[in-house]
Amino acid sequence: MQPTPAAPVIEFRNVSYHVAGTHVLRSLTLEVQRGEILALLGRSASGKTTTLKLVNRLVSPTSGEVLVNGAPNVNAEVTRLRRSIGYVIQEVGLFPHFTVAQNIGVVPKIEGWPQPRVRARVEELLQMAGLAPELASRYPHQLSGGQRQRVGVARALAADPQILLMDEPFGALDPLTRDELQREFLSLQRRLGKTVVFVTHDLREAMRLGSRIALMEAGKLVTILSPDEFLRSTDPWAAAYVKAFGDRLESIATEGMS
């Protein structure tokens, strides 16, 4: 007897999103499995960020439904839903008047964790994110871009969410810092096993980080493939990306799967 396949953590069922007469997303059907990193790859205005925002109801579908842990997320209390999902964006979005420790501990504090538990969680996440303990008392403007991004990841993980949404979190960083954070994120994911949806326009990043790559164009899902399958795909859109990004893609794909 074959085992029953695990239910997806996130599921889009024929989801469309229109705004001001513009079709931002068209008939998206997609599943995100437990513990995987699904990379949403595409050009600007392809629907990637909208897809991400539909998960935590920053936007709501015009038609279709989004399920989180098997239940339509429209039925969830929106504040509770958002607190249960980590969210990391390119601009980080740290509170400028909060210290690093206060930024990381904000959701646990709102959730009513006792102060000693919040403090212990902040210390744990500083170490996990590769941040020195003395940074806890600093403010965002006193940090480098890479340090701010690490704080953003730590804050998203603070209440130990099952799902992590990441919208081009490393896109604004210099190449060396970006490479370092990608490596650290992969190491962290291997330890934590979160379910991650990761938006990027960079095929190299998608192949390095993604368990699967969902390629989007003009609001539609073109194809969804593993990094190795993407590299060898005959789909014209996938082949165009491979050609545009050129050398080193095969070694990057191998690194991401190792």
N, C-alpha and C positions, 0 to 999 in steps of 0.2 A: 504494500500500500504506500503510495507516494505521500510525503509530508505536505501539509497544507501550506502554500506560500504565505510568507508574512505579509500582513496588510501594510500598505504604504503609510508613512508618517504624514506626508502631504500629498494631496491629490487635487488636480485641476480637472474638472469635468466640463468640457465644451465651453470654456470660459471666454467671453468677449468683454471688451471694455471700450466704450465710445465716450468722447468728450468733445463738446462743441462741434459735433458733426464729423469728427476725425476718428477713424478706426485705429485705436492704439494697439489693441490686441484682438485677434480673430480666432475664435473656436479652438482655444488651447486645451488639449487633453494631455496630461502629463502626470507621472507619479514620481515621488521622491522616496527612496527606500531608507529604512533605519540605518544610521551610521555612515551613509555615503556623503561625499561631497559632489553635489551636482553643480557643474559650472554652466551658467547661462552666458553664452558667447554671442556677440553680435555688434553691429555698428550702432552708432547713436540713433535713437528713435526706432530701434528694432523691437521694443517692448520688454526689454530685460528688467529694468527697474520697476516698471509697472507690475510685472509678474511677481517680483519680490514683495512689493507693497501690498499685493492682494492677500498674501499669507497672513500678515498681522493687521489687516483691515485699515491700512493707511488710505487705501482706496477700496471700493466695493465693485464687484463685477456688474456690468450692464445686463449680462445674461450668463447662465451657467452657475456652477457653484465650486467653492474651494473647501476641501475637507482637511482638517487637522486632527490627526489621531482618530480618523474614521467618522468624525462628526462635522457637519457644516459649520464653518467658523462664524457664519452670520448669526448663529444661535448662541455664540459665546459672549459673555460680558466683555466688552472691548478692552477695558483697562486691564482686567485679569488676563486676557489673551496676550496683550502686548508685554505684560510683565513676565509672562512665561516663555517668551521668545527673545533670544539675544539678537541685537541689531547693531551692526557696525557699518559706518558709512565713510566715504573718502575724507570728508571734512572733519571726521571724528565726533564733533558735536559735544565736546566736553563743556561742562558748566565753568565759565571763566572765573567765577568768584568762589568756586569750591577748590579745595586742595585735591591732590591726586587721591588720597585716602577717602575723602568725602565723595569724589566722583565714583570711585569703584564701589563704595558701600551704599550708594544712594538707593538702589532697588531693595537690597536686604533690609535697610532701615525702614523704607516704606512698608515692606512686608511684615514689619514688627519683630524682626530678629532682635534679641537682646544685644546690648552693646558689646559685651565680651565676644559673642559669636561673630558679630560684624567685624570687629577688630581682627580676630583670628582669620576670617575669610579674606580680608584685605591683605594681610601679611602673606597668606598662602598664594594669592593671585599675583602679588608683586613678584614673588619668587618664580612662579609658573611662567609669567610673562617676561622674565629676564630683566626686571627692574630692581635697582638697588633700593634697600629699605629706606635710605635717607631721602629718596624722592617722594615719599609719602606726604611730606609736609609742603611740597612745592605746589605752585599753581601752573596751569597749562601753559601760560606764556613764558614760563621759565624752563620749558622742556624743548628738546629737539622734535622735529617732525616724526622721526621714528619712535621716540619715547611717547609722544602723544598717541600714536597709533597703537602702541602696546597697551597704554592705559585704556584706550577705547575697546580693545579686545578683552582686557581684564574686566572692564565694567559690564560688557555683554555677558560674560560668563559668571558674574558674581552670584546670582541666585540659582546657579547650576541648571540652566534651561536645557531642555532636550534638543531644541532647534536653534540654529544660529543662522541669521540672514546677514550677508556681507555684500555691500554694494561698492565695488571697486575700492576696497579699503587701502590698497597699497599703490593706487594709481598716481598719486601726487608726489611720491617719494623718489629720491634719486636712485639710480640703478643698483648701487651697492647695498643701500639700506633695504630696498625692495627685495633683492635676492635674499638677504639675511632674514627678513621677516617671513618670506615664503617658506624658507627652510624651517624656521621656528614654528610656524603655524602647522606645517605637516607633522612635525614631531609632536606638537601638542595634540593634534587630532588623533594621532595613533594612540595616545594615552587616554584621551577622553571619549572618543567614539561618538561625537555629536552628529546630528543630522544637519548638514550644511547646504545652503543654497548660496552660491558665490557668483556674483555678477562681474564680468570682465569683457573688455573688447580686445584683449591680448591673447591670441591663440597659445603663445608659449606659456602664459600663466595658467590658462585653462587646462593644457596638457600636463603641466607639472602638478597642479593641485586637484584636478577633477577625477573622481571615480568614473563619471560619465560627463560628456559634453553635449549640452542641448543648444544647437545652433539656431538662432532666430534672425529673421529678416522681415522687415515691414509688418511687424505685429504677428507673424506666423512662425510656428515651430517648423523648421526645415527638416531637421534630422536629429537624432539623439544616438550617440555612439560612445564607446570607450575611447580613450586617447589613442590606443593602437589602431582601432578600427577607423578613427577619424583620419589618421595619417595615411591610410591606404584606401580611403573612400573614393568611389567614382562619382559621388554626388557633385554636381558642378559647383555649388556654393562651398562645400567643404574643400574641394580641390582648389578653389580660388584662394581660400585662406591659407592652405598649405603652401601654395606657390608664393603668396605674398610674404609669408614669414620665413620661407627659405630654410637655410641650414640649421642644424642642431635640434630640429624638432624630434627626431627619433630618440636621441639620447635623453631629451627632456621627458618624453613620454615614459621611457624606461625608468628614469629616476623617480617620477611621481608614483609608479606602481610598486616600487621596491619598498 
